[in-house]
Amino acid sequence: MKIFLGTVNIASLYDDLKAGFESLGHEVITMQKIPPNPIQAPVDINTYSEAEKMLSKITREHPQPPHKQQEYLEQFKDVTLNKAFKEACTADLCIFLWSSFAPDLSDVIALKQMGVKVAILFCGSESRVVPVENHYRKLTEAPQVGNPSDFTFQRILSVLTYVRLAEKYADVLLGATIAGLRPSYSLITTILDYEKIPCVVRKRDEPIILHAPSNRSTKGTEIWQQIFSDLKAEGLKFKVRLLENISHAEMLQVFQHMDIYCGSLKHGGKMDREAMAGGCASLSSYFKNTDLVFSMMNKDREILTERYKIQPGSNQENYLIEQHSRQGWYYTREQNPCIHVDSQTAKDELRKIIKDKDLRFRLGEAGRKATEKNCSPTLMAQDILDMVENPESFETQAKLSGHYSFLREMYSPDSQAEVELLNATTEVVKECNWYYPQGKSLVREGLRF
């Protein structure tokens, strides 16, 4: 099978997805439409680079003023994107991260008409409706996110439109957005090619702490630096390595030399798991209160149990329990040894781990085991292939989360304008086959589902 990955390599996910599909014997073609990122591994097709090469050639032969160069660059970008789309048309499966080729997803419709399966992976802010996200974060006691531009009518409309079109046209959804209405394969957010990460678990008297922000403001770097200074002033002995702007491949080799990883204080990410795979005790922010997470998962299970008339003790019930355990591992203290911290608790938690090298060792060992058990690219790649081939099957539905929708059941809109916007975008998906099986029609706080 030929698998096409585009159009933006967020968080080096191409590397993990490619590792999974290639381990199963499939061909993988990677494509990116933004300038090359020296931090990430090269892709097979970079349409932006190819357009710049075409521009460079023509301007060498026929010098052009800046405005003309920009016109040519835009034309050449269209040409190279069209070439990349033709490559996608030859694939059996296309997986789109961040965006597809066309803003209205008309390319997805065209691909499906040609018999190409399409999965869309929600990665982050492209699918994050910030007012809805922050309502959920407030309930789970996680830090708020977003900036003023994320709350504008136009921004919310743009994100919701993309989310609903993805829900309407994809064969399967990967990742998750709390504003979603269609169930998705959320486990993919923890995929990790741990075999590329050497693991050494240490018991040094003077630990080395790693902080490696991709963005200092969103990772809480200033707060961490103050914490490091305060703890040194208390007399604790440790070293700090602040690493920025190194390649992803280089970073994967760094963790084995560290003892403690201090991640984001706003929302955790892939590097938390990479650090655990490398044998580090990991501190990062995800959710302080996971009760809501598990209550929604339990309601998901109840919905599927009722829909499929599952009997207690049956093979179907056992399979459903197994899949829901896989989906929730990251929020289960028994399975995830990453220590939750925020700006208020980070100093106390870090102090404990610096002082207790036996605790660091246990966390390091547990972290590697957790990633090997839960993050396998091979298993997740097989899940994706099974789901796109049989999207309506019980097995696929059991692997998906979001049958119980936070937006549908719990979100409270702030204004009538938001109510109208949410209702208008919900209409996009109401005729889809998957829509009503997850619940009856509902009117709540002016919202119509």
N, C-alpha and C positions, 0 to 999 in steps of 0.2 A: 504494500500500500504506500502511496505517496501522500505525505502530509506537509501542508504549507502553513508556516507560522508568520503572521504579520499583525499589525503594521509597526508596532513600537515594542521594543524589548524592555518592558518594565521590570525593574528589580532582577535583571538577568534571568527571568523566568524561561526565556528561550532555552537556556543551557539545560535546565532541569527537565523541561518537556522533551527536548531533543534526546536527552540521555534515556528517558523512559521509552520513547517510541523506538529508538535505535536498538535498545536492548531486546525489543520484541521482533527485530528484523525489518523494520519499516524505514523507508527513505524519508528524510526530513529536509525541507528547503526553508531557510529563514530569510525574511525580508524586513527592511526598516526604511521608513520614509523621512526620517529626520537626520541631521548631521551625525557622523560617526561619533560614538562615545568611547574615548580611549580607556575608560574604566571597564568597559564591557568587552566580551569576546566579539570578534568580527562576525558579521552576518554574510550570507551568501549573496544577497542583493541589497545594496543601499542606493535607493533611487535618488536621494539628494546628492550623494557623491558622484553618481553617474551624470546627473544634470550639471553639476559644477565642472566636471571634466569636459562636457560638451561646450559649456560656456567658455572655458579657458581656451579651447581649441579655436573657436570662432573669433574670440577677441585677440588672440595672437595674430591671426591672419587678417582680421579687419577690426582694428581698435574701435571701441564704442564708448559713448558717454555713459555715466552711471545709470541714468534712468533707462537707457536702452539695454544695458546689461541686465537690469532687474527684469525687464520685459522678457528678454531671452531666457533668463533663468526660470521664470514661471512657465514659459512654454516648454522648456526642456524637462522640467519637473513633471508636467502633464504627460510628455512622451514616455519618460521612464516609468511613471506610475502605470501607464497603459501596458507597457511591456511586462511589468511585474504582475499585473492583473491577468494577462494571458498565461503567465506561469501558474497562477492560482487556479485557472480554469482547467489545467491538466492534472490537478490534484484529486485525490479521493476524499480528502478531508481538509478543510481550512479552519484554522483556529485563529481568531482575531483578538488581539489584546489592545486595549485603549481605544481603537477605532478600526473600522474597515476602510475600504478605499473611498466610499461615497458617504457624505454626511447623512443622507436619507436612507442608507443601507440598501439602495437599489442594486448595488453590486451583489449583496447577499441573495436577493431575490433571483438575480440572473444566474448566480452560481448554483443555486438549488434547482433551477429549471434545467440546468445542464447535468443534474444528477450528482453534484458535489455536496457532500455533507458539510454543515457549517456549525461550529461551536463558537460562542462568544464568551470571553473571559473578562469579567469585571475586575479591574485592578485597583482603583482608588478614586481619585477626585473626579475622573470622567463619569463616574456612576454614583457619586456621593451627593445626595440632596442634603445639604448641610443642616437646615432646620430639623429635618426628620432624624438625621444622624445624631444631632446634639440632644434631642429629646430622649433617644435611646441611651446615649452616653450619660445623661443625667440620672436615669433610672439605674444604670449599671455602675454609677460612681466612677466613670472614666472622665479624663480631661476633655474639655470642649475643644472643637476644631473649627477652622474656617477663618476667613477675613471678610471685611464688608462686602466685597464684590460677590462673595458666594451667596449672599442673601438677596440679591437683586432679582426682580421678576424674570428678567431675561436669562440670567444664569440658571435659575431653578427650572425654567421652561426648557432650556437647552439640554440640561442633564436628564430631566424626566423624559423628554422626547427620545433621547438616545436609549435610555433604559427600556422604555416601552416598545420601541421598534426592535431592539435586541430580543426582548421577551416574545415579541410577535413572530419574528422570522427565524431565529436560531433553532437548529435541531436539538441542541442542549445548551443550557447556560452553565458556565463555570464561574467560580468565585461567588461573591455575594454583595448585595447592596441592601441596606436596611429599608430602603424605599421600594424594594421589589415586591411584585405580586406573584411572579412565577417561581416555583421551586427551582433551586440551583444546586450544583455540586460544590459545596463550600469547602470541602476537604482539600481541594486543589490549592487553597491559599497557604497550606503548610508543606507543599511539595519541596523536596530538597535532595539534591544529588550528593548525599553525605559521603559517598565513596571517594569524592575528590577532596575531602577535608581530612587531613591527618589528625589523629586524636592522641593527645598526651595529657593525662591527668596528673597534676603535680600537688606536692605538699610542702611548698616553700614556706619558710618562716617569714620571709618578706615578699608578699605576693606582688605580681605585676598586674595592674589594672589597665584594661583597654577601653578607650572610648573612640569611636570611629564615625563621626557624624557625616551624613550626606548633605545635611542642611543644619547648621548650628542652631538656628532659631526653633526649628520644629523638633530637634532632638534634645533640647534643654542643656546645651553645652555650657552656658554661663553658670547655670545652677550646679551642674556637676563640678565645674572647676572650683566653685566656692566650697562645695562639700569636700572636695579633695584637700583644699587649703585648711578648712576647719579641722578635719580629721588628723592632718599632719600636726596642726597646732596642739592637738590633744596628746601627741606623742606616739601615734600609731606609725608603724614602719611599713611602707609600701612604695612602689614606683608606679608612675602613670605614663602610658603611651597614648598620645592623641594622634590618630592617623586620619589623613584626609587625602582625597584625590589620588588614590592608588588603584590599580586595576582590580577587578573582581577576582581574577585568578590569583593575584598576589595576596589579596586579603584572605583567601581561603587557606593560605599557608601560614598565616600569622597566628591564628587561634591556638595552635599547638604550643606556642611559646608563652601564652598568657595564662593567668590564673582566674581572673574575674573580668567579666564583660559588663560594662555599664551602657545600656541601650537608651532608647528614647523615653522621655518623661511625659510624652503626649499620647503616642499610640505605638505599640510594638510593631515589629516588622520581621522580615526574613532573616536579618542578621542575628536576631535573638536565637533562632534555631541553628544558624551556622555556628555561632559561638558555642552552643550546647554540644553540637556534633564534634567540635574541636576539643571538648573536655573542659570548657570554662564553666564556672559558676556564673549564671546569667541573671541580671537584674534589668527589668524593663516594665513598661506600662502596657497593660491590656485592659482587663476589667477587674475592679476591686470586688464588685458584687456580681457574682455569676448566677444568682438565683433566677433572674429573668431569662438568661440564656437557657438554662435547663428546663424552666417551665415551658418555654416555647418549643424546645425539642420534645418534651413529653407530650405536648399537645399535637405536634407533628405525628408522633407515634400513634396517638389515639385516633387521629384522622385516618391514617392508613389502616389501622386495625379494624376500624369500622367499615371502611371502603371495601376491603378485601375479605371481610368476615373471618378474620384470623382467629384461630382457636388457641387457647392457652396451651403451652407446651409443644406446639406444632413446629415443624421445620421453618415455616414462614415467620413465626414469632421469633424463633432463635436468630434467623437471618436479620430481621428488623432490629432486634436488640444489638446485634453485632455491628450493623452499619451505623446505628445511632451512637454507639460507643466510639467508633472511629471518627465520626463527625465532631464529637465533643471533646476529644482528647486534650486539645489545647487549653480548655477551660476547666480541666479536671485536675485538682491539686495532686491526686495520686498518680496521674500520668505525666503531668507537665512540671518539671522541677524548676522552671524559670520563676524567679521571685518577683511578684508584682510590686512595683514601687511607683510613687508619684513624687511631686516636688516636696511634699510634707514628710513622707516616710523614707525617702531614699537614703538620707544620712544614717538613720538608725539601722536600716537593713544592711547597708554597706559596712558599717562599723562591726556588726555581728560577724559578717563573713570574713572580714579582714582578720579578726581576732581568732576565729575558729577554723584552723586549717583542716581538721577532720570533716567539718561540715562542707567546706569547699570541695574536698575530695569526693564526698558522697554525692554532692550536686553535680560535679563534673562527670562522674561515672553514670549517674542517672540520666544526664542530658544526652549523652551519646546513645544510650539504650533507647531513650524515648524517640529520638529521630530515626533510628534504624527500624523501630517497630511501626512508626506512624507516618513517615514521610516518603516512603518508597516511590521513586519516579516510575518504576516498572509497574507496580500495582495500580497507580493512578492512571497511567497511560492505558492500561488494559480496561480500567473502569470507563474511561472516556470512549474507547472504541465500542465497548459493549452498550453504552448508553446511546450513542448516536445511531447504532444499528437497531436498537429496541427501545425507543424513548417512552413507550407506553407501558412497558412491562412492570411487573411488581418489583423485580430486582432493581430496575432503574429508579423507580419511585422511592424505594427504600434507601437508596444512596443520596437522595436529594434532601435538602433542608429548605424550609420556608413554606411548607404547606400551610402552616399557621403564620399569617403575615402580620408583622408589627404595624405596618401602615394601615392595613384593613381593620385590625382589631383594637389598636391601642393609641395610635397617634392622634394628638389634638392640634388641629390647625390654628394658626394665630389670627387669621383674618378671613373675611369673605372672599377676598381676591385669591387667597391661597386655596380655599375650598373649591372655587371655580376652576382654578388651574389643575388641581389634583383630579377633579372629576373629568375634565376634558381629556387629560392624558390617560386616565383609566379606560375611557371609551375605546382607545386604540386597541386594547387587548380583549375586550369583553366577548368578542366572537371566536376567540381561540379555543381549540378543543380542551386545553388544559385548564381553562379559567374557572368554570363552575364546579368541576369535580372536587375542588379544594374547599368549597363552602357555598352556602346558599346566598342569594342576593341579600344585601344589607344596606341600610341607611343609618348613619351614625354621625352626629355633630355636623350635619349638612353634607357629609361625604357619602357618595353613592357607589356601592360595590356590587 
